[in-house]
Amino acid sequence: MKNPPKLSCAKCHQSKLVTDFHEILISGELHPWCHDCLQKQLQKNLEISQRLKLAPKRPCTQCGITFSIHSFHWIKSTKTRHSYCRACHAVYMAMRYARVKGEK
């Protein structure tokens, strides 16, 4: 009697039957995570996205676009959030780095 083919889940590392894995429609390959692990991750992602939708929002002082407060860096020393969103802060820091580097 033949043993059914098995795969190891990349998330939980358990050996499971091939039928316990989703088929990726575009490539036809099997997803590296089993049904259970994939379902848990999708549920976790859904909970996070719902929490972010309910999170307070504020405008970026640089670009003026309103974002969730999670889009602003946390400043440990002042225990507040930065006034620039993460994207504007990255641009500001790159320009500052270039300016400081040019002064040397």
KETOR-859656 format. One record per residue (C-alpha): chain; residue number from 0; x, y, z. Coordinates in pm, whole numbers, padded with zeros to 5 digits. Layout:
% KETOR-859656
SITE   chain   resi        u        v        w
SITE       A    NUM        X        Y        Z
...
% end
This chain:
% KETOR-859656
SITE   chain   resi        u        v        w
SITE       A      0    00000    00000    00000
SITE       A      1    00135    00343   -00102
SITE       A      2    00177    00624    00148
SITE       A      3    00001    00945    00039
SITE       A      4    00242    01229   -00049
SITE       A      5    00324    01464    00236
SITE       A      6    00478    01810    00265
SITE       A      7    00626    01999    00556
SITE       A      8    00457    02329    00646
SITE       A      9    00704    02620    00639
SITE       A     10    00525    02787    00933
SITE       A     11    00450    02508    01185
SITE       A     12    00704    02256    01043
SITE       A     13    00458    01967    01071
SITE       A     14    00444    01703    00802
SITE       A     15    00097    01706    00645
SITE       A     16   -00081    01559    00345
SITE       A     17   -00057    01747    00016
SITE       A     18   -00435    01799    00032
SITE       A     19   -00378    02018    00343
SITE       A     20   -00211    02288    00131
SITE       A     21   -00374    02553   -00092
SITE       A     22   -00290    02559   -00460
SITE       A     23   -00168    02899   -00584
SITE       A     24   -00384    02967   -00890
SITE       A     25   -00134    03177   -01086
SITE       A     26    00160    02938   -01066
SITE       A     27   -00018    02610   -00990
SITE       A     28    00225    02546   -00704
SITE       A     29    00125    02465   -00348
SITE       A     30    00141    02735   -00083
SITE       A     31    00429    02671    00162
SITE       A     32    00192    02705    00462
SITE       A     33   -00078    02451    00546
SITE       A     34   -00450    02543    00557
SITE       A     35   -00447    02589    00936
SITE       A     36   -00145    02820    00947
SITE       A     37   -00265    03021    00649
SITE       A     38   -00610    03062    00804
SITE       A     39   -00460    03179    01136
SITE       A     40   -00241    03435    00956
SITE       A     41   -00531    03565    00747
SITE       A     42   -00741    03605    01063
SITE       A     43   -00454    03788    01234
SITE       A     44   -00414    04020    00933
SITE       A     45   -00788    04092    00934
SITE       A     46   -00782    04181    01305
SITE       A     47   -00484    04413    01251
SITE       A     48   -00648    04590    00957
SITE       A     49   -00970    04636    01155
SITE       A     50   -00774    04779    01448
SITE       A     51   -00592    05022    01216
SITE       A     52   -00923    05141    01069
SITE       A     53   -01044    05226    01420
SITE       A     54   -00715    05389    01525
SITE       A     55   -00711    05766    01572
SITE       A     56   -00598    05968    01272
SITE       A     57   -00399    06288    01238
SITE       A     58   -00255    06497    00956
SITE       A     59    00113    06504    00863
SITE       A     60    00254    06853    00910
SITE       A     61    00470    06817    00600
SITE       A     62    00236    06675    00331
SITE       A     63   -00099    06747    00499
SITE       A     64   -00242    06399    00432
SITE       A     65   -00435    06242    00721
SITE       A     66   -00296    05907    00838
SITE       A     67   -00351    05662    01121
SITE       A     68   -00131    05748    01418
SITE       A     69    00060    05425    01348
SITE       A     70    00205    05597    01039
SITE       A     71    00410    05827    01260
SITE       A     72    00739    05733    01432
SITE       A     73    00730    05699    01810
SITE       A     74    00984    05919    01988
SITE       A     75    01095    05744    02307
SITE       A     76    01252    06047    02475
SITE       A     77    00939    06263    02454
SITE       A     78    00689    05974    02456
SITE       A     79    00502    06127    02161
SITE       A     80    00471    06067    01790
SITE       A     81    00667    06255    01526
SITE       A     82    00477    06528    01339
SITE       A     83    00590    06400    00996
SITE       A     84    00446    06074    00854
SITE       A     85    00696    05793    00794
SITE       A     86    00732    05875    00422
SITE       A     87    00793    06247    00480
SITE       A     88    01027    06167    00768
SITE       A     89    01232    05936    00541
SITE       A     90    01265    06211    00277
SITE       A     91    01356    06468    00543
SITE       A     92    01624    06239    00692
SITE       A     93    01773    06162    00348
SITE       A     94    01797    06534    00269
SITE       A     95    01943    06606    00613
SITE       A     96    02199    06326    00572
SITE       A     97    02301    06460    00229
SITE       A     98    02331    06814    00368
SITE       A     99    02541    06705    00668
SITE       A    100    02759    06483    00454
SITE       A    101    02817    06772    00209
SITE       A    102    02935    07002    00491
SITE       A    103    03226    06774    00580
% end
